[in-house]
Each structure stands twice: as C-alpha cells, then as structure tokens.
Amino acid sequence: MIGGVLFGCINHFLLLGMSLSATTAGLYLMPFCKTAALLIVMTSIFGISMGILDTGGNVLILDLWGDKGAPHMQALHFSFALGAFLAPLLAKLAWGTTASAQNHTESDFDPLMLNRSSKASSDSVFAVPEDMNLLWTYASIGTYVLVVSVFLFGLFCKKHSRQKKSSASAQGARRAKYHRALLCLLFLFFFFYVGAEVTYGSYIFSFATTHVGMEESEAAGLNSIFWGTFAACRGLAIIFATFLQPGTMIVLCNIGSLASSLFLVLFDKSPLCLWIATSVYGASMAATFPSGISWIEQYTTLTGKSAAFFVVGAALGEMAIPAVIGILQGHYPDLPVVLYTGLGSAIFTAVLFPVMYKLATLPLQRQHKGRKSEDQKALLSSSELHDCEEENEEEDAEKWNEMDFEVVEMSDPVQESAGETSRDAMEPAAEGFGQVLPDAPIVEPFAASNGKSLVNHQDKRE
C-alpha cells in the first residue's frame, strides 16, 4: 500500500532504485545480526522494499506499454519464476550443509553454553558469522540487487524521454464504469489464486511423504517439477502473449488448473497421477497473474494505488491461506486438504472471471453504441447541410432566372418603341439593329454570370 501511494508522487525509476538499494543494505547486514530484534528490523526493510518492487514493476510496465505490454508483463513474472526456481538451488550449492548444523544434540545445549551465548549476544549487536558461506551467499545476492538498482538510477537520469511516453499514455487514460467493483473482484481473484499457488508449492513435499507415502527424494523431485513447469510455461507465455489475448490465456489457465486439481482429488493416492497432475497444475498456474493484470488494463487504466490494491490481495492470500491450510491439514491428516484447496480456488476463479468480464465489457458496449449514434448524427447533419446548400444554389439560380426574365420583359417595350420611330427612316437598318444592338447590354452580363439565364433569355426572345 505504501508503494502504491509513493508511485503517485515519486518518479518510478527513482523509487524502484531506492527500494532495491534498501534491499541491498538489508541483505548485506542480515548475516551480521546477533539479536532477534535487529534481524526483525532488517527483514522488515527487506519485505517493504520487495512489496514496493512487486507493485512498482507492474505499474511501470503498464505505464510504458499500456494494454500492449502483455509480453513484457509475462517476461517480468517469468523472471520471478525463474529466480524462485534457481535461487534455492544456487544457494544450496554455494552454502551447502555445515557440520555445526547437523551435529547438534541435546547435550550440547547445556545452561552454561546458553548463558555464554546470551552474554556474547548482549555484548555486540553486529558480529561476523561463524559460517562464511552464509555471508558470501547473502553478499552475492545483495551485489546482484545493487547492480540492478544502478541500472534503475541510470534510467532515472534519462527520465525526460520516459516521462513523455508516460504522459502520453496518461492522456489516453480510460476508466470503466465499474472500476471499483472490478478492482474488488480482482482482489478476490488474486487472493485465491496466489493462495492456492503458494499452498500447493509449500505443502506438496509434506503431502507426498505423509499422505501418499513417497520417499523424500521423490517428494523433492515433485516439488521441483511443480516450480519447473511453472517457470517454463511463464517463459512460453511471453511468446503466446504476442498473438493471444490476455482473457483467452486466463480461460485456458482456468481450464487447466480446474482439470488438474480435479484429477488430483479423484486420484489422491496414486503417485503417477500426482506426478502428471502436478506438472499440469504448475503449467496452468503460470500465466494467470500477469495475464490478469494485462487483461484489466484493456478496460480501465491502473494507477499505483489500484495496482497496490490487488497486489495486497495477492499478498494476503499468500500469507493467510497457507497458514489456515497448514493447521487444517495437521488436524485432518487423512484428508487431502491441500488438494481440496487447489480445487476450491480453481472453481472460484473459474466462476469469478466471467463475472469480471461481464462488468468490464458492459460499459464498452454502451460507449460503442453512443459513439455509433454520434457518428450517425454527424453523418445526418452533414448530409442535411449538403442538401441545404444544394437547395440554396437552386433557389439562387431560380432568382437569377426570374430577374433575367423581368429584365428581358422590360427591354421588349423599349426595343419596340425604338423600332417604330426608326422604321420609317431606315427600315432595313433598323430591322438588323433591333435584332442585335438591344440584346448586347442585356444578354452579356447574365451570360457571364449564369449559363441558364442565357438560354432562358434566348428562348424568351424567340
């Protein structure tokens, strides 16, 4: 929530760089902490910066690419899945297992040793850890985060061109009629989706060993195949997002998760079913979250506060659902509570998405009809204006013709009187003069102004 508020008043690149710098400091100092209170402070700093990054990454992509950023959104969340899959493996290779962590017994923890350790911890707040592998693991991850923060600060220095793009996208902001209702439904959608994802990924190892009776090595492989297919399909979703709409991808993910979770519940004791359905379930859960963000951006523009709202929903689902399911699974060990959770969340999200789609598309259809009627009115008004212009031209032509006839009629008596006075003196000359000379000052002006007047005038003379 803090990140959503800050993104409305601070440059995005600067805020992300600062949050990652705080993450770097927390990672560097965690191995040196000798008191629980200091470790809680460092972990809280780390959590706050990760929360800002989780909100800010989505908002930044939407600001840069808008509703065209579905492949970029998939790439962002693919990097998360890849890191979640590789980082524990790399940390285990770098850190390994130590003898001090394996050879503790109850006799080692006598009161004298506890008193000495408490005195040592009270004397110093920071101290070098005994296991240097722990120190290098945290330091390597912190250095990597520091390099990324340097790149973000570099982008902040080039903010002018970026600000133009973001301001241009802000000018084309749109707001759905049911904007708040859509955000609340998306909050619930991500609450159950992320809760089911984290619950299955966290408890599948324990469920496989206790409920199905797998060996620990097989259960560890089952956990790896879930996160492996999850990361692989998020990578493939980058390609699929270039030619598939986000709504289509959400529907496909809902169908896959619903089918695989139902298959898991029906055949919960079968190891082969567990392997196949787990891989399908991980693949089906992969593209839902980024596709949901890209989908909602097509209908209403997301700000930092709106993005923070549904990200908090996802975080609450990640925090609350695994805790509740862990307690229930402990009380009812014979029931596949973990699998029931996956099926229930799949049903809920499959029903909720059509409702969100209906709310999102209703305002667009009305706006489309309104625009269509406005276009029709504009076309009618332009055609009426054209008809009026044509009628005005015809009226002007008729007025000119009537004036022409009046002038011709007025010129006839003058012509007859002139002919009578000169007929006795010069009858041949007057006859030729009467046919040509009086017409000259009358016909030529109207012939220059209107061709129809000339024709009507000649008809009248004949």
C-alpha positions in Angstrom: 0.0 0.0 0.0 2.9 2.4 0.7 4.3 1.7 -2.7 1.0 2.4 -4.4 0.9 5.8 -2.7 4.5 6.7 -3.4 4.3 5.8 -7.0 1.7 8.6 -7.4 4.2 11.3 -6.4 7.7 10.0 -7.0 9.5 9.0 -10.2 9.1 5.3 -10.8 12.7 4.6 -11.6 13.9 6.6 -8.6 11.6 4.8 -6.2 12.5 1.4 -7.6 16.2 2.2 -7.4 15.8 3.4 -3.8 13.8 0.3 -2.8 16.4 -2.0 -4.3 19.2 -0.1 -2.5 17.4 -0.7 0.8 17.1 -4.4 -0.2 20.9 -4.4 -0.8 21.6 -2.9 2.7 19.3 -5.4 4.3 20.9 -8.4 2.6 24.4 -7.2 3.5 23.5 -6.7 7.2 21.4 -9.8 7.8 24.3 -12.2 8.3 25.9 -9.9 10.9 22.8 -9.6 13.1 23.3 -11.0 16.6 20.0 -10.0 18.1 16.5 -11.1 17.1 15.2 -7.5 17.2 17.8 -6.3 14.8 17.1 -9.3 12.5 13.4 -8.4 12.6 14.2 -4.8 11.5 16.3 -6.0 8.6 13.8 -8.5 7.5 11.1 -5.8 7.6 13.1 -3.5 5.5 13.6 -6.3 3.0 9.9 -7.0 3.0 8.9 -3.4 2.5 11.3 -2.9 -0.4 10.1 -6.2 -2.0 6.5 -5.0 -1.7 7.3 -1.7 -3.4 9.1 -3.6 -6.2 6.2 -6.0 -6.6 3.8 -3.1 -7.1 6.1 -0.8 -9.0 7.3 -3.4 -11.6 3.7 -4.0 -12.7 2.8 -0.3 -12.7 6.0 0.7 -14.6 5.3 -1.8 -17.4 1.7 -0.6 -17.7 2.9 3.0 -17.9 5.4 2.3 -20.6 3.4 -0.1 -22.8 -0.2 0.2 -21.6 -2.5 -2.6 -22.9 0.1 -3.6 -25.5 2.5 -4.7 -22.8 1.2 -8.3 -22.3 4.5 -10.0 -23.5 6.5 -7.6 -21.2 4.3 -8.4 -18.3 4.8 -12.1 -18.9 8.6 -11.6 -19.1 8.6 -9.8 -15.8 6.8 -12.6 -14.0 8.9 -15.2 -15.8 11.9 -13.6 -14.2 10.3 -14.1 -10.8 9.5 -17.7 -11.5 13.0 -18.4 -12.8 14.6 -16.8 -9.8 12.3 -18.7 -7.4 13.4 -21.9 -9.2 17.1 -21.3 -9.5 18.0 -19.2 -6.4 17.4 -22.0 -3.8 19.5 -24.4 -5.9 22.3 -22.0 -6.4 22.2 -21.0 -2.7 22.4 -24.7 -1.7 25.4 -25.2 -4.0 27.1 -22.2 -2.6 26.2 -22.6 1.0 25.9 -26.4 1.3 25.4 -28.1 4.7 27.7 -27.5 7.6 28.7 -29.8 10.4 27.5 -27.3 13.0 24.0 -27.5 11.6 24.0 -31.3 11.6 25.7 -32.5 14.8 23.7 -30.6 17.5 22.3 -32.8 20.3 20.5 -32.1 23.5 23.7 -32.4 25.5 25.3 -29.5 23.5 22.7 -27.0 24.8 23.5 -27.0 28.5 22.7 -23.9 30.6 26.4 -22.8 30.7 26.5 -22.6 26.9 23.3 -20.8 26.8 24.5 -18.2 29.3 27.7 -17.7 27.4 25.8 -17.2 24.1 23.4 -14.8 25.7 26.2 -12.7 27.2 28.0 -12.7 23.8 24.9 -11.6 22.1 24.2 -8.9 24.6 27.7 -7.5 24.3 27.6 -7.0 20.5 24.7 -6.2 18.1 26.7 -7.0 15.0 29.3 -9.8 14.6 30.9 -11.8 11.8 29.0 -15.0 11.3 30.8 -18.3 12.0 29.8 -19.8 8.7 31.4 -17.7 5.9 29.4 -19.5 3.3 26.3 -17.8 4.8 28.0 -14.5 4.5 29.0 -14.9 0.9 25.6 -16.2 -0.1 23.8 -13.1 1.2 26.6 -10.8 -0.1 26.4 -12.3 -3.7 22.6 -11.8 -3.8 22.9 -8.3 -2.4 25.5 -7.4 -5.0 23.3 -8.6 -7.8 20.4 -6.5 -6.5 22.8 -3.5 -6.2 23.8 -3.8 -9.9 20.1 -3.8 -10.9 19.5 -0.7 -8.7 22.3 1.1 -10.5 20.6 0.5 -13.9 17.4 1.9 -12.5 19.2 5.0 -11.3 20.6 5.3 -14.8 17.1 5.2 -16.3 16.1 7.9 -13.8 18.8 10.1 -15.3 17.2 9.6 -18.7 13.7 10.3 -17.4 12.7 13.1 -19.9 12.1 10.8 -22.8 10.4 8.3 -20.5 8.2 11.0 -18.9 6.9 12.0 -22.4 5.8 8.4 -23.1 4.2 8.1 -19.7 2.4 11.4 -20.0 1.2 10.4 -23.5 -0.2 7.2 -22.1 -1.8 9.1 -19.2 -3.6 11.4 -21.6 -5.3 8.3 -23.1 -6.4 7.1 -19.7 -9.7 5.3 -19.5 -11.9 4.4 -16.6 -14.5 1.6 -16.6 -17.9 2.4 -15.2 -17.5 -0.4 -12.7 -13.9 0.4 -11.9 -14.0 -0.2 -8.2 -16.1 -3.3 -8.5 -13.6 -4.7 -11.0 -10.7 -4.0 -8.6 -12.5 -5.7 -5.7 -13.2 -8.8 -7.8 -9.6 -8.8 -9.0 -8.5 -8.6 -5.3 -10.5 -11.7 -4.6 -9.3 -13.4 -7.8 -5.7 -12.9 -6.9 -6.3 -13.7 -3.2 -7.5 -17.3 -4.0 -5.2 -17.8 -7.0 -1.9 -16.8 -5.3 -3.0 -18.5 -2.0 -3.6 -21.8 -3.9 -0.3 -21.5 -5.8 1.8 -20.9 -2.7 -0.1 -23.5 -0.6 0.5 -26.3 -3.2 4.1 -25.3 -3.7 4.8 -25.2 0.0 3.0 -28.3 1.1 3.3 -30.7 -1.8 6.5 -32.2 -0.3 4.9 -32.9 3.1 1.7 -34.1 1.5 3.6 -36.6 -0.8 5.6 -38.0 2.1 2.8 -38.3 4.6 -0.3 -38.9 2.6 1.0 -40.7 -0.5 4.0 -42.4 1.1 6.7 -41.2 -1.3 10.4 -41.1 -0.4 11.8 -37.7 0.4 13.9 -37.7 -2.8 10.8 -38.3 -4.9 8.8 -35.7 -3.0 11.6 -33.2 -3.6 11.5 -34.0 -7.3 7.7 -33.5 -7.2 8.2 -30.0 -5.7 10.9 -29.2 -8.3 8.7 -30.3 -11.2 5.9 -28.0 -10.0 8.1 -24.9 -9.9 10.0 -26.1 -13.0 6.9 -26.3 -15.2 5.7 -23.1 -13.6 8.8 -21.2 -14.7 8.9 -22.9 -18.1 5.3 -22.1 -19.0 5.8 -18.5 -17.9 8.7 -18.3 -20.4 6.5 -19.8 -23.1 3.7 -17.3 -22.1 5.9 -14.5 -23.4 5.5 -15.9 -26.9 1.9 -16.8 -26.5 1.1 -13.3 -25.3 2.1 -11.9 -28.7 -0.8 -13.5 -30.5 -3.3 -14.5 -27.8 -5.5 -12.1 -25.8 -5.0 -12.0 -22.0 -8.6 -13.1 -21.5 -8.0 -16.1 -23.7 -4.9 -17.1 -21.7 -6.8 -16.7 -18.4 -9.6 -19.0 -19.7 -7.0 -21.6 -20.8 -5.2 -21.4 -17.4 -8.5 -21.8 -15.5 -9.5 -24.9 -17.6 -6.0 -26.5 -17.0 -6.0 -25.8 -13.2 -9.6 -26.9 -12.8 -9.0 -30.2 -14.7 -5.7 -31.0 -13.0 -6.9 -30.2 -9.5 -10.0 -32.3 -10.0 -7.8 -35.2 -11.2 -5.6 -34.8 -8.1 -8.6 -35.0 -5.8 -10.0 -38.1 -7.5 -6.7 -40.0 -7.6 -5.0 -38.6 -4.5 -3.3 -41.9 -3.6 -1.7 -42.5 -7.0 2.0 -41.5 -7.3 1.8 -41.5 -11.1 -1.3 -39.2 -11.1 0.5 -36.9 -8.6 3.4 -36.5 -11.0 1.3 -35.9 -14.1 -1.3 -33.6 -12.5 1.3 -31.6 -10.6 3.2 -30.8 -13.8 -0.1 -29.8 -15.5 -1.2 -27.8 -12.4 2.1 -25.9 -12.3 1.9 -25.1 -16.0 -1.7 -23.9 -15.7 -1.0 -21.6 -12.8 1.9 -20.0 -14.6 0.4 -17.2 -16.7 -2.7 -16.3 -14.7 -1.3 -13.5 -12.6 0.4 -11.5 -15.4 -2.5 -12.1 -17.8 -4.9 -10.8 -15.2 -3.0 -7.5 -14.9 -2.8 -7.2 -18.7 -6.5 -8.0 -19.1 -7.7 -5.4 -16.6 -5.6 -2.8 -18.3 -7.6 -3.2 -21.5 -10.7 -1.9 -19.8 -9.5 0.5 -17.1 -6.2 2.3 -16.5 -4.3 1.1 -13.5 -2.6 3.6 -11.2 -0.2 2.9 -8.4 -2.9 2.8 -5.8 -5.1 0.4 -7.9 -2.2 -1.9 -8.6 -1.2 -1.9 -4.9 -4.8 -2.8 -4.0 -4.9 -6.2 -5.9 -1.2 -6.9 -5.1 -2.1 -6.6 -1.4 -4.9 -9.1 -2.1 -2.3 -11.5 -3.6 0.0 -11.0 -0.6 -2.8 -11.6 1.8 -3.7 -14.8 0.0 -0.1 -15.9 0.1 0.0 -15.2 3.8 -3.4 -16.4 5.1 -4.4 -19.4 3.0 -1.2 -21.5 3.6 -1.4 -20.8 7.3 -5.0 -21.9 7.6 -4.5 -25.0 5.3 -1.4 -26.0 7.3 -3.5 -26.0 10.5 -6.4 -27.9 8.9 -4.0 -30.5 7.3 -2.5 -31.1 10.7 -5.9 -31.7 12.3 -7.1 -33.9 9.5 -4.1 -35.8 8.2 -6.2 -38.5 6.4 -7.9 -35.9 4.2 -6.1 -34.3 1.2 -6.9 -30.7 2.4 -4.1 -29.3 0.2 -5.8 -30.8 -2.9 -9.2 -29.6 -1.8 -7.8 -26.1 -1.5 -6.5 -26.2 -5.1 -9.8 -27.5 -6.4 -11.8 -24.9 -4.5 -9.7 -22.0 -5.6 -9.8 -23.3 -9.2 -13.6 -23.4 -9.1 -13.8 -19.9 -7.5 -11.5 -18.3 -10.1 -13.3 -20.1 -13.0 -16.6 -18.7 -11.9 -15.3 -15.2 -10.9 -13.6 -14.4 -14.2 -16.8 -14.4 -16.4 -18.4 -12.1 -13.9 -15.4 -9.7 -14.2 -15.6 -10.0 -17.9 -19.3 -9.0 -18.0 -18.7 -6.0 -15.8 -15.7 -4.9 -17.9 -17.4 -5.2 -21.2 -20.8 -3.6 -20.4 -19.5 0.0 -20.3 -17.5 -0.5 -23.5 -20.6 -1.8 -25.4 -22.6 1.3 -24.3 -19.9 3.6 -25.2 -19.6 1.9 -28.6 -23.4 2.4 -29.2 -23.1 6.0 -28.1 -20.2 6.6 -30.5 -22.1 4.9 -33.3 -25.2 7.1 -32.7 -23.0 10.2 -32.6 -21.4 9.2 -35.9 -24.8 8.7 -37.4 -25.9 12.1 -36.2 -22.8 13.7 -37.6 -23.4 12.0 -41.0 -27.0 13.1 -41.0 -26.2 16.6 -40.1 -23.5 16.8 -42.8 -25.9 15.3 -45.4 -28.6 17.7 -44.4 -26.2 20.6 -44.6 -25.2 19.4 -48.1 -28.9 19.2 -49.1 -29.5 22.7 -47.8 -26.5 24.0 -49.8 -27.9 22.4 -52.9 -31.4 23.9 -52.2 -29.8 27.3 -51.7 -28.0 27.0 -55.0 -31.2 26.1 -56.8 -33.1 29.0 -55.2 -30.3 31.4 -56.2 -30.4 30.1 -59.8 -34.2 30.5 -59.9 -33.9 34.0 -58.6 -31.3 34.9 -61.2 -33.6 33.4 -63.9 -36.6 35.3 -62.7 -34.6 38.5 -62.7 -33.4 37.7 -66.2 -37.0 37.3 -67.4 -38.0 40.6 -65.8 -35.1 42.4 -67.4 -35.9 40.9 -70.8 -39.6 41.8 -70.4 -38.7 45.4 -69.5 -36.3 45.6 -72.5 -39.0 44.5 -75.0 -41.2 47.7 -74.9 -38.1 49.8 -75.2 -37.0 47.8 -78.2 -40.4 48.0 -79.9 -40.6 51.8 -79.5 -37.1 52.3 -80.8 -38.0 50.1 -83.8 -41.2 52.1 -84.6 -39.5 55.5 -84.6 -36.7 54.4 -86.9 -38.7 52.1 -89.2 -39.9 54.9 -91.5 -36.4 56.4 -92.0 -34.2 53.3 -92.1 -36.3 50.2 -92.2 -33.6 47.7 -93.3 -31.0 49.0 -90.9 -33.4 49.3 -88.1 -34.5 45.7 -88.5 -30.9 44.4 -88.2 -30.2 46.9 -85.4 -33.3 45.8 -83.5 -32.1 42.1 -83.5 -28.5 42.7 -82.3 -28.0 46.0 -80.6 -30.6 45.9 -77.9 -29.5 42.4 -76.9 -25.9 43.3 -76.3 -26.2 45.2 -73.0 -28.9 42.8 -71.7 -27.6 39.3 -72.5 -23.9 39.6 -72.0 -23.9 40.3 -68.2 -26.2 37.4 -67.5 -24.4 35.1 -69.8 -21.2 35.8 -67.8 -22.9 35.1 -64.5 -25.3 32.2 -65.3 -25.4 29.9 -68.3 -29.1 29.1 -67.7 -30.0 32.8 -67.9 -28.6 33.0 -71.4 -30.7 30.0 -72.5 -33.9 31.3 -71.0 -33.3 34.8 -72.4 -32.8 33.4 -75.9 -35.9 31.3 -75.6 -37.9 34.4 -74.5 -36.5 36.4 -77.5 -37.6 33.7 -79.9 
